[in-house]
Amino acid sequence: MSITLYTTRQMMGVFEEYDAPGTHFLDRYFPRLQTFDSELIDFDVIEKGGVKLAPFVMPTAAGAPVRSKGSVTKTFKPAYVKPMTEVDPNRPFTRRPGERYGGDITPAERRAVVIADILLDHRAQIIRRKEFMAAEILRSGMVTVVGPDYPKVLVDFGRDPALTAALTGAARWGEAGVDPIKTLEDKAALTQEKSGLPATEVTFSPTAWSLFRASDRVERLLDLRRQSSGDVEMGPIARGGPDKPKQRFVGSIGDFDFWVYNDVAEDDGGATIKLMGDYQVVQAAPQVDGVQAQGAIRDPRAGYQALEFFPKNWINDNPSAEFVMTQSAPLVVLPLPNGTCCTTVR
């Protein structure tokens, strides 16, 4: 089609592909954000005092001593991230999406908007990193911190090895006679045995949900109804709000609530990685009380404060270039790891 200066045209709108990070695991199991202006982060865990019954004795007999609960202090060091972007000197002179043809704002105004876009992108990268850390902890009870300029460090929260499992052979979901509901019940009973907390909130990868949903017993028992504000909603719904469509509440059976969730990201080498592996099921108790810990920013301009994000920009004179960087020292902490488990069901 030939377009000339005399051709009329009108902008219908601006449509942006959705790439905001999912935050299902952070929102549900790591809701608290706590800052620390120290190099290391400690927390105390009070161990279970046992499940003994009080012994019967004669009223005149001496009382028997009972051992008090013990505690253990765990120490971790936050990771560090600082995405940096050079401001393209051509962008302030280029019409922005949605801007009137020919431009209607100044280059200085476009520069300010470009920097705001970069800062929002940095924030999304950091939140996505924390969500992937949370997912790895829920899957394995540990998280690996590694990068091109960061030596590999394994942060182990001490989850019982029995809570990370893979079904094999005829026990896999989709095989004849296998009851997926029993798998969830057995795992919830196991987390209750290990921590006192039954893991009744279940997050499926899409492939695991397909197998679970195909079970005849699940089809009979699955309750898709959800009531809020007096309205009864039927079928899968996005419970994270219109800005968080990646997690879907898909129903419940008894006291089990079911979610389907996954997300993708690019690793340091540019390869696409999934938040949850195929056929993975994460179970967690709502009381696990995880924390998004933020360490001190190691930058004199930040005053060495503990902040979730510290943005800054600077200009090099020769050659002329402007850079924007956001620093953060995140560590997602799970104090009660035995209240969670992960099963690869096929």
DRENDRENBA-546516 format. One record per residue (C-alpha): x, z, y; residue in one letter; residue number from 1. Coordinates in nm, 3 decimals, m for minus. Example, Ala and Ser with C-alpha at 12.3 -4.5 7.8 and 13.67 -1.06 7.14 Angstrom:
px  pz  py  aa  i
1.230  0.780  m0.450  A  1
1.367  0.714  m0.106  S  2
END
This chain:
px  pz  py  aa  i
0.000  0.000  0.000  M  1
0.135  m0.099  0.340  S  2
0.133  0.179  0.603  I  3
0.190  0.107  0.973  T  4
0.177  0.307  1.295  L  5
m0.184  0.193  1.331  Y  6
m0.293  0.328  0.991  T  7
m0.514  0.636  1.026  T  8
m0.455  0.929  0.798  R  9
m0.563  1.291  0.769  Q  10
m0.412  1.587  0.584  M  11
m0.650  1.722  0.320  M  12
m0.455  2.043  0.260  G  13
m0.145  2.200  0.112  V  14
m0.137  2.287  m0.258  F  15
0.147  2.492  m0.401  E  16
0.228  2.525  m0.770  E  17
0.195  2.886  m0.884  Y  18
0.535  3.038  m0.957  D  19
0.490  3.404  m0.861  A  20
0.635  3.639  m1.123  P  21
0.402  3.818  m1.360  G  22
0.410  4.197  m1.330  T  23
0.186  4.308  m1.617  H  24
0.445  4.537  m1.779  F  25
0.572  4.681  m1.451  L  26
0.220  4.750  m1.326  D  27
0.094  4.916  m1.644  R  28
0.395  5.102  m1.784  Y  29
0.642  5.134  m1.495  F  30
0.412  5.195  m1.196  P  31
0.629  5.447  m1.010  R  32
0.912  5.333  m0.785  L  33
1.178  5.597  m0.723  Q  34
1.494  5.557  m0.516  T  35
1.829  5.731  m0.570  F  36
2.118  5.745  m0.322  D  37
2.368  5.816  m0.600  S  38
2.583  5.611  m0.837  E  39
2.414  5.745  m1.152  L  40
2.052  5.822  m1.242  I  41
1.966  6.120  m1.465  D  42
1.644  6.237  m1.622  F  43
1.562  6.522  m1.859  D  44
1.350  6.472  m2.171  V  45
1.186  6.777  m2.327  I  46
1.196  6.733  m2.702  E  47
0.895  6.790  m2.923  K  48
0.872  7.155  m3.028  G  49
0.754  7.069  m3.375  G  50
0.405  7.068  m3.526  V  51
0.416  7.398  m3.714  K  52
0.105  7.604  m3.764  L  53
0.113  7.960  m3.637  A  54
0.185  8.173  m3.950  P  55
m0.062  8.435  m4.072  F  56
0.077  8.791  m4.064  V  57
m0.046  9.144  m4.100  M  58
m0.155  9.295  m3.767  P  59
0.105  9.567  m3.811  T  60
0.389  9.327  m3.900  A  61
0.659  9.233  m3.650  A  62
0.619  8.898  m3.480  G  63
0.846  8.617  m3.603  A  64
1.067  8.443  m3.344  P  65
0.981  8.079  m3.269  V  66
1.242  7.834  m3.142  R  67
1.170  7.706  m2.790  S  68
1.159  7.337  m2.709  K  69
1.496  7.178  m2.640  G  70
1.579  6.917  m2.379  S  71
1.830  6.640  m2.336  V  72
1.966  6.483  m2.017  T  73
2.007  6.105  m2.016  K  74
2.228  5.926  m1.763  T  75
2.211  5.562  m1.660  F  76
2.375  5.342  m1.399  K  77
2.161  5.086  m1.213  P  78
2.238  4.717  m1.230  A  79
2.301  4.518  m0.912  Y  80
2.161  4.185  m0.794  V  81
2.213  3.996  m0.469  K  82
2.069  3.643  m0.462  P  83
2.218  3.441  m0.176  M  84
2.099  3.112  m0.024  T  85
2.252  2.885  0.237  E  86
2.007  2.778  0.506  V  87
1.994  2.398  0.499  D  88
2.068  2.290  0.861  P  89
1.835  1.991  0.818  N  90
1.524  2.195  0.736  R  91
1.456  2.312  1.095  P  92
1.427  1.943  1.190  F  93
1.197  1.848  0.902  T  94
0.818  1.868  0.918  R  95
0.691  2.153  0.704  R  96
0.409  2.104  0.450  P  97
0.080  2.126  0.638  G  98
0.238  2.074  0.978  E  99
0.094  1.804  1.205  R  100
0.254  1.460  1.168  Y  101
0.538  1.433  1.416  G  102
0.574  1.811  1.419  G  103
0.414  2.070  1.644  D  104
0.661  2.362  1.628  I  105
1.018  2.393  1.753  T  106
1.330  2.382  1.533  P  107
1.390  2.750  1.611  A  108
1.041  2.837  1.485  E  109
1.096  2.629  1.170  R  110
1.427  2.810  1.111  R  111
1.249  3.146  1.124  A  112
0.990  3.025  0.873  V  113
1.263  2.884  0.646  V  114
1.440  3.220  0.642  I  115
1.110  3.394  0.564  A  116
1.056  3.152  0.272  D  117
1.405  3.227  0.139  I  118
1.349  3.603  0.160  L  119
1.019  3.573  m0.027  L  120
1.193  3.368  m0.296  D  121
1.468  3.631  m0.327  H  122
1.207  3.905  m0.360  R  123
1.028  3.708  m0.634  A  124
1.358  3.662  m0.821  Q  125
1.427  4.036  m0.812  I  126
1.075  4.131  m0.922  I  127
1.094  3.873  m1.201  R  128
1.425  4.025  m1.312  R  129
1.267  4.371  m1.325  K  130
0.968  4.240  m1.523  E  131
1.202  4.079  m1.777  F  132
1.396  4.407  m1.802  M  133
1.068  4.591  m1.864  A  134
0.967  4.342  m2.132  A  135
1.302  4.373  m2.311  E  136
1.274  4.752  m2.310  I  137
0.922  4.740  m2.454  L  138
1.030  4.489  m2.718  R  139
1.348  4.665  m2.832  S  140
1.383  5.006  m2.665  G  141
1.694  4.885  m2.481  M  142
1.801  4.636  m2.216  V  143
2.114  4.423  m2.186  T  144
2.261  4.385  m1.838  V  145
2.495  4.086  m1.823  V  146
2.581  3.812  m1.574  G  147
2.848  3.558  m1.481  P  148
3.038  3.825  m1.283  D  149
2.902  4.132  m1.462  Y  150
3.043  4.264  m1.791  P  151
2.788  4.305  m2.069  K  152
2.635  4.654  m2.074  V  153
2.372  4.770  m2.324  L  154
2.139  5.038  m2.188  V  155
1.982  5.208  m2.491  D  156
1.686  5.438  m2.431  F  157
1.698  5.571  m2.786  G  158
1.379  5.434  m2.938  R  159
1.336  5.503  m3.308  D  160
1.446  5.189  m3.501  P  161
1.125  5.196  m3.707  A  162
0.930  5.105  m3.393  L  163
1.088  4.758  m3.376  T  164
0.985  4.556  m3.680  A  165
0.916  4.208  m3.814  A  166
0.660  4.135  m4.083  L  167
0.786  3.923  m4.370  T  168
0.651  3.727  m4.664  G  169
0.293  3.793  m4.765  A  170
0.259  4.073  m4.505  A  171
0.269  3.830  m4.212  R  172
m0.040  3.764  m4.006  W  173
m0.217  3.451  m4.116  G  174
m0.141  3.510  m4.484  E  175
m0.428  3.565  m4.727  A  176
m0.563  3.920  m4.733  G  177
m0.363  4.046  m4.432  V  178
m0.565  4.260  m4.189  D  179
m0.414  4.245  m3.837  P  180
m0.621  4.543  m3.720  I  181
m0.458  4.763  m3.985  K  182
m0.115  4.660  m3.853  T  183
m0.209  4.785  m3.506  L  184
m0.359  5.106  m3.644  E  185
m0.048  5.175  m3.852  D  186
0.181  5.120  m3.553  K  187
m0.031  5.342  m3.328  A  188
m0.014  5.613  m3.593  A  189
0.364  5.570  m3.610  L  190
0.413  5.606  m3.234  T  191
0.191  5.915  m3.242  Q  192
0.407  6.060  m3.519  E  193
0.728  5.988  m3.326  K  194
0.617  6.083  m2.974  S  195
0.273  6.239  m2.986  G  196
0.132  5.930  m2.809  L  197
m0.077  5.667  m2.992  P  198
0.005  5.317  m2.865  A  199
m0.347  5.184  m2.805  T  200
m0.276  4.921  m2.538  E  201
m0.179  4.595  m2.703  V  202
m0.016  4.293  m2.539  T  203
m0.001  3.973  m2.745  F  204
0.208  3.666  m2.690  S  205
m0.027  3.364  m2.696  P  206
0.080  3.265  m3.047  T  207
0.024  3.617  m3.182  A  208
m0.318  3.632  m3.016  W  209
m0.420  3.305  m3.184  S  210
m0.345  3.455  m3.526  L  211
m0.517  3.784  m3.441  F  212
m0.827  3.611  m3.304  R  213
m0.857  3.397  m3.618  A  214
m0.910  3.701  m3.842  S  215
m1.266  3.731  m3.973  D  216
m1.268  4.109  m3.924  R  217
m1.144  4.075  m3.567  V  218
m1.414  3.818  m3.493  E  219
m1.680  4.061  m3.615  R  220
m1.551  4.365  m3.425  L  221
m1.400  4.225  m3.105  L  222
m1.588  4.345  m2.798  D  223
m1.551  4.097  m2.513  L  224
m1.771  4.286  m2.270  R  225
m1.615  4.447  m1.968  R  226
m1.815  4.628  m1.700  Q  227
m1.704  4.681  m1.341  S  228
m1.909  4.744  m1.026  S  229
m2.232  4.727  m1.226  G  230
m2.165  4.375  m1.361  D  231
m2.104  4.305  m1.728  V  232
m1.836  4.037  m1.770  E  233
m1.813  3.834  m2.090  M  234
m1.499  3.673  m2.228  G  235
m1.133  3.677  m2.122  P  236
m1.077  3.776  m1.759  I  237
m0.773  3.808  m1.535  A  238
m0.745  4.181  m1.473  R  239
m0.446  4.155  m1.241  G  240
m0.648  4.003  m0.959  G  241
m0.656  3.644  m0.830  P  242
m0.286  3.660  m0.738  D  243
m0.184  3.769  m1.091  K  244
m0.351  3.530  m1.335  P  245
m0.080  3.542  m1.602  K  246
m0.218  3.851  m1.775  Q  247
m0.564  3.828  m1.932  R  248
m0.775  4.109  m2.068  F  249
m0.932  3.961  m2.382  V  250
m1.136  4.244  m2.533  G  251
m1.122  4.569  m2.723  S  252
m1.183  4.715  m3.067  I  253
m1.248  5.088  m3.078  G  254
m0.993  5.253  m2.850  D  255
m0.757  4.952  m2.859  F  256
m0.745  4.733  m2.546  D  257
m0.608  4.381  m2.581  F  258
m0.415  4.166  m2.335  W  259
m0.261  3.819  m2.366  V  260
0.047  3.765  m2.154  Y  261
0.363  3.564  m2.122  N  262
0.589  3.425  m1.853  D  263
0.899  3.208  m1.832  V  264
1.215  3.209  m1.623  A  265
1.550  3.035  m1.599  E  266
1.857  3.220  m1.723  D  267
2.198  3.205  m1.553  D  268
2.272  2.879  m1.734  G  269
1.949  2.710  m1.626  G  270
1.781  2.733  m1.968  A  271
1.414  2.835  m1.989  T  272
1.353  3.173  m2.152  I  273
1.026  3.341  m2.248  K  274
0.925  3.692  m2.152  L  275
0.786  3.750  m2.502  M  276
0.895  3.568  m2.814  G  277
0.654  3.373  m3.032  D  278
0.430  3.593  m3.248  Y  279
0.538  3.915  m3.076  Q  280
0.298  4.205  m3.021  V  281
0.387  4.494  m2.788  V  282
0.197  4.821  m2.818  Q  283
0.229  5.106  m2.570  A  284
0.062  5.433  m2.487  A  285
m0.071  5.444  m2.130  P  286
0.113  5.777  m2.080  Q  287
0.470  5.647  m2.127  V  288
0.533  5.702  m1.754  D  289
0.808  5.446  m1.694  G  290
0.989  5.427  m1.361  V  291
1.130  5.145  m1.149  Q  292
1.449  5.318  m1.039  A  293
1.637  5.182  m0.738  Q  294
1.997  5.285  m0.672  G  295
2.185  5.288  m0.343  A  296
2.271  4.960  m0.171  I  297
2.650  4.924  m0.157  R  298
2.666  4.774  0.187  D  299
2.770  4.949  0.511  P  300
2.503  4.754  0.701  R  301
2.242  4.924  0.482  A  302
2.394  5.264  0.551  G  303
2.433  5.304  0.173  Y  304
2.063  5.389  0.156  Q  305
1.852  5.367  m0.157  A  306
1.619  5.071  m0.096  L  307
1.421  4.839  m0.320  E  308
1.531  4.536  m0.116  F  309
1.796  4.500  0.154  F  310
1.794  4.156  0.322  P  311
2.055  4.032  0.567  K  312
2.179  3.706  0.714  N  313
2.497  3.593  0.884  W  314
2.653  3.281  1.038  I  315
2.995  3.135  0.966  N  316
3.143  2.953  1.265  D  317
3.381  2.698  1.112  N  318
3.233  2.514  0.937  P  319
2.899  2.623  1.084  S  320
2.668  2.760  0.816  A  321
2.402  3.029  0.786  E  322
2.344  3.242  0.477  F  323
2.065  3.475  0.368  V  324
2.114  3.741  0.100  M  325
1.895  4.013  m0.051  T  326
2.052  4.306  m0.236  Q  327
1.890  4.541  m0.487  S  328
2.012  4.792  m0.746  A  329
1.729  4.802  m1.002  P  330
1.699  4.977  m1.335  L  331
1.371  4.996  m1.523  V  332
1.365  5.333  m1.703  V  333
1.146  5.432  m2.000  L  334
1.171  5.811  m2.049  P  335
0.938  5.815  m2.353  L  336
1.043  5.509  m2.554  P  337
0.884  5.627  m2.879  N  338
0.543  5.580  m2.719  G  339
0.599  5.204  m2.751  T  340
0.662  4.959  m3.033  C  341
0.701  4.588  m3.093  C  342
0.611  4.386  m3.402  T  343
0.691  4.023  m3.476  T  344
0.391  3.934  m3.687  V  345
0.502  3.598  m3.828  R  346
END
